[in-house]
Amino acid sequence: FNLTGLNSMVPYYDYALDVMLDVDISQENLSEEQRDIIDTAAEVLYGLIHSRFILTARGMHLMNEKFQAGDFGKCPRICCNSQHVLPVGQSDVPRVSSVQIFCGSCHDVFHPRSSRHSTVDGAFFGTTFCHLFLLTHLDAISPKPLVNYTPKIYGFRINKESPYYKQRIAKTEDAMERHKLRYEKMQRNAEQNNNNNNSNNRRQLPPGTEIQQQQQLQQQQQLQQQQLQQQ
């Protein structure tokens, strides 16, 4: 399976992969803190592998069964008429945001209703899956909502040129700019944290292992020199 690049995103990658594959590894020389880091890294690695698996033909098939059954929930927007939704991440970098739900009808993103889903990292589904799924399952694409809610006062529609709409537009533009800046900052911080973890937590040998290897290497070199002298 394609694991390319994951070793640069997950600290203690080799140990985490062994834990995920249930391979017996010696943890006698690992501290409690290192064990906790490895366990957490294994969870992240599993989630990132999951985000790649659901892009495969087999993964798409399994996700389609869940989508058709409505396992991911329904759009909370009234005008979408309970359209089934798909999970989506706002970033492919872990620890940026939790998983959200995407509605193929209104093309909007919402927080999942289940509190259990709110603890799942959005990177475990990624930013690509839901859109690639709809592109490869055209029958799952829904039309836009046929009706939209219209604000009224005493039964009359509000004029589009009124302060009601103009103030809303101005505040929306300001909020979008602030959101963009905040999101870019979160992305930079997440990438910086991952880079720091990867540089400090590449598969580290347990304490004493490196010294033992050096001693073994010196002994081998001495043995080779003795054999050369005897010859």
Backbone torsions as a table, in degrees:
resi	resn	phi	psi	omega
1	PHE	NA	152.1	-175.5
2	ASN	-73.6	106.3	177.6
3	LEU	-112.0	11.5	-175.2
4	THR	-57.6	129.4	175.1
5	GLY	88.0	-13.0	-177.3
6	LEU	-70.8	-26.8	-179.7
7	ASN	-66.0	-20.1	177.9
8	SER	-89.4	-6.7	-178.4
9	MET	-108.6	-15.3	-174.9
10	VAL	-122.3	121.9	176.1
11	PRO	-68.4	150.3	-178.4
12	TYR	52.1	45.6	-172.0
13	TYR	-54.5	-49.5	-176.0
14	ASP	-63.5	-43.1	177.1
15	TYR	-63.0	-43.5	-179.1
16	ALA	-61.8	-39.5	178.9
17	LEU	-65.9	-39.7	177.4
18	ASP	-63.4	-41.0	178.6
19	VAL	-64.3	-42.8	-178.7
20	MET	-65.0	-35.6	179.9
21	LEU	-87.6	4.2	178.6
22	ASP	60.1	40.1	176.7
23	VAL	-88.9	134.0	179.7
24	ASP	-68.9	120.2	177.5
25	ILE	-127.5	146.1	-179.8
26	SER	-78.6	122.5	179.4
27	GLN	-115.3	16.1	-177.4
28	GLU	-63.9	-38.1	-176.6
29	ASN	-92.5	7.7	178.9
30	LEU	-96.0	140.0	177.3
31	SER	-75.8	166.6	179.6
32	GLU	-62.7	-37.1	179.1
33	GLU	-65.2	-41.7	178.9
34	GLN	-64.5	-38.0	178.9
35	ARG	-65.0	-40.3	178.6
36	ASP	-64.4	-40.5	179.3
37	ILE	-64.0	-41.7	-179.8
38	ILE	-65.4	-41.1	178.3
39	ASP	-62.9	-43.1	178.1
40	THR	-65.9	-40.2	178.9
41	ALA	-63.4	-36.3	178.5
42	ALA	-64.0	-38.7	177.7
43	GLU	-64.7	-43.4	179.4
44	VAL	-64.7	-42.8	180.0
45	LEU	-61.8	-43.3	178.5
46	TYR	-60.0	-43.2	-179.7
47	GLY	-65.2	-40.1	-180.0
48	LEU	-69.4	-35.7	175.0
49	ILE	-66.0	-38.3	177.6
50	HIS	-60.4	-40.7	-179.2
51	SER	-63.8	-25.8	177.3
52	ARG	-86.5	-35.5	-179.0
53	PHE	-63.0	-40.4	-176.6
54	ILE	-70.3	-6.3	175.3
55	LEU	-90.3	-10.2	178.1
56	THR	-81.0	168.1	180.0
57	ALA	-60.8	-43.5	179.2
58	ARG	-64.5	-43.3	179.0
59	GLY	-63.6	-41.5	178.7
60	MET	-61.7	-40.7	-179.4
61	HIS	-62.1	-45.6	-179.8
62	LEU	-65.5	-39.6	179.8
63	MET	-70.0	-32.0	177.6
64	ASN	-64.8	-39.0	177.3
65	GLU	-61.7	-41.8	178.9
66	LYS	-68.4	-38.3	-179.9
67	PHE	-64.5	-46.2	-179.5
68	GLN	-63.2	-32.8	179.8
69	ALA	-81.3	-7.0	179.6
70	GLY	74.8	25.0	-177.9
71	ASP	-65.6	-24.3	-178.4
72	PHE	-89.0	-4.0	178.1
73	GLY	103.9	-173.8	-178.8
74	LYS	-128.1	155.1	-178.9
75	CYS	-65.3	130.4	-179.5
76	PRO	-75.1	-8.0	-178.3
77	ARG	-76.3	126.0	-174.4
78	ILE	-60.2	-41.4	-175.3
79	CYS	-70.3	-10.2	179.4
80	CYS	-88.8	-4.0	174.0
81	ASN	54.4	50.3	174.8
82	SER	60.1	38.7	177.1
83	GLN	-63.0	134.5	177.4
84	HIS	-66.2	144.0	-175.4
85	VAL	-114.0	169.7	179.5
86	LEU	-125.9	148.7	177.3
87	PRO	-74.3	145.3	180.0
88	VAL	-150.0	146.4	174.5
89	GLY	-104.5	149.4	177.4
90	GLN	-87.9	-5.3	177.9
91	SER	-155.4	153.0	174.5
92	ASP	-92.5	0.8	178.6
93	VAL	-96.6	129.1	-179.5
94	PRO	-61.9	154.0	174.0
95	ARG	67.8	24.5	175.8
96	VAL	-95.5	-46.8	179.2
97	SER	-158.9	161.5	178.0
98	SER	-80.9	168.6	-177.9
99	VAL	-68.1	144.3	177.6
100	GLN	-118.2	176.2	175.4
101	ILE	-118.2	139.4	-176.9
102	PHE	-113.7	130.5	178.4
103	CYS	-97.8	124.3	-179.6
104	GLY	-76.6	-7.4	179.6
105	SER	-90.2	-57.1	-179.6
106	CYS	-90.9	-7.0	-179.5
107	HIS	56.3	39.5	177.0
108	ASP	-117.9	164.9	-176.5
109	VAL	-118.2	140.0	-176.8
110	PHE	-136.1	160.9	172.0
111	HIS	-74.8	136.9	177.4
112	PRO	-66.5	148.7	-178.4
113	ARG	-71.5	-34.9	-176.7
114	SER	-73.3	128.4	177.7
115	SER	-66.5	-24.1	178.6
116	ARG	-65.3	-37.3	-179.5
117	HIS	-73.3	-25.6	-177.0
118	SER	-68.5	-14.7	179.1
119	THR	-94.4	-2.3	-179.0
120	VAL	-87.9	132.7	-179.6
121	ASP	-68.3	134.6	-179.8
122	GLY	-64.1	-26.9	179.6
123	ALA	-67.0	-17.5	-179.9
124	PHE	-73.5	-12.2	173.0
125	PHE	-116.6	-27.3	174.5
126	GLY	78.1	174.4	-177.6
127	THR	-89.9	-10.9	-172.1
128	THR	-96.2	-36.3	-166.2
129	PHE	-52.4	-56.3	-170.8
130	CYS	-60.7	-36.2	-178.3
131	HIS	-76.8	-38.4	175.7
132	LEU	-66.9	-35.6	177.9
133	PHE	-60.6	-47.8	-179.3
134	LEU	-67.9	-31.0	179.3
135	LEU	-70.4	-31.0	-179.5
136	THR	-96.6	-9.3	176.3
137	HIS	-127.4	75.1	-173.7
138	LEU	-62.2	-25.3	179.3
139	ASP	-69.9	-15.9	179.6
140	ALA	-86.5	-8.2	179.9
141	ILE	-75.1	131.0	-178.3
142	SER	-105.5	153.9	176.2
143	PRO	-71.3	162.2	175.2
144	LYS	-63.8	155.6	177.3
145	PRO	-55.4	132.0	-177.1
146	LEU	-72.5	-24.9	179.4
147	VAL	-132.3	152.3	174.8
148	ASN	-125.3	151.1	179.4
149	TYR	-67.0	134.8	-179.7
150	THR	-116.5	116.1	177.6
151	PRO	-65.3	137.5	179.9
152	LYS	-138.2	152.4	173.4
153	ILE	-125.9	119.5	-176.0
154	TYR	54.6	34.0	176.9
155	GLY	86.9	-2.7	-178.8
156	PHE	-108.1	140.2	177.4
157	ARG	-67.6	147.4	-179.9
158	ILE	-82.7	135.7	-179.3
159	ASN	-61.5	133.9	-178.3
160	LYS	-64.7	-21.7	-178.8
161	GLU	-93.4	4.4	-178.6
162	SER	-77.6	160.1	177.1
163	PRO	-57.7	-22.9	178.9
164	TYR	-55.9	-42.9	-178.6
165	TYR	-90.0	-39.1	-177.5
166	LYS	-63.8	-42.9	178.6
167	GLN	-65.2	-36.9	178.6
168	ARG	-64.3	-42.6	179.6
169	ILE	-63.6	-45.2	-179.2
170	ALA	-62.5	-44.0	-179.7
171	LYS	-70.1	-32.1	177.6
172	THR	-65.6	-44.0	179.3
173	GLU	-63.1	-40.3	178.5
174	ASP	-66.5	-41.6	179.7
175	ALA	-66.5	-37.3	179.2
176	MET	-65.0	-38.8	179.4
177	GLU	-66.7	-43.2	179.2
178	ARG	-66.9	-37.5	178.3
179	HIS	-65.6	-40.6	179.1
180	LYS	-61.4	-44.7	179.8
181	LEU	-65.0	-41.5	-179.9
182	ARG	-66.0	-40.7	-179.8
183	TYR	-66.7	-42.3	178.2
184	GLU	-62.4	-37.6	177.8
185	LYS	-65.8	-42.2	178.1
186	MET	-62.2	-40.4	179.1
187	GLN	-63.7	-44.6	-179.7
188	ARG	-64.2	-41.9	179.5
189	ASN	-64.8	-41.5	-179.8
190	ALA	-65.0	-43.0	179.6
191	GLU	-66.4	-38.8	178.9
192	GLN	-65.5	-41.6	178.5
193	ASN	-63.8	-41.2	178.7
194	ASN	-64.9	-40.5	178.7
195	ASN	-64.5	-39.8	179.0
196	ASN	-66.5	-41.4	179.4
197	ASN	-64.8	-39.6	-177.5
198	ASN	-70.2	-36.7	-180.0
199	SER	-72.0	-30.8	-178.2
200	ASN	-93.4	-22.3	-171.5
201	ASN	-121.8	28.9	169.9
202	ARG	-59.9	157.6	-171.4
203	ARG	-48.3	107.5	-178.1
204	GLN	-97.3	138.8	177.5
205	LEU	-76.1	147.1	176.8
206	PRO	-57.2	153.2	-179.5
207	PRO	-54.6	132.0	177.0
208	GLY	95.1	-20.8	-176.9
209	THR	-66.9	-42.1	-179.3
210	GLU	-63.3	-40.1	179.0
211	ILE	-65.0	-41.0	178.8
212	GLN	-62.4	-40.1	179.0
213	GLN	-65.5	-39.4	178.1
214	GLN	-63.6	-41.6	178.3
215	GLN	-63.7	-41.6	178.4
216	GLN	-63.5	-39.9	178.9
217	LEU	-64.1	-42.3	178.2
218	GLN	-63.0	-41.0	178.5
219	GLN	-63.6	-40.6	177.7
220	GLN	-64.0	-41.6	179.0
221	GLN	-64.6	-41.4	177.8
222	GLN	-64.0	-39.7	179.0
223	LEU	-64.2	-40.3	178.3
224	GLN	-65.3	-39.9	178.1
225	GLN	-63.8	-41.0	178.4
226	GLN	-63.0	-41.4	178.4
227	GLN	-64.0	-38.1	178.0
228	LEU	-65.9	-40.0	179.1
229	GLN	-64.9	-39.5	179.8
230	GLN	-65.5	-34.4	178.4
231	GLN	-70.9	NA	NA
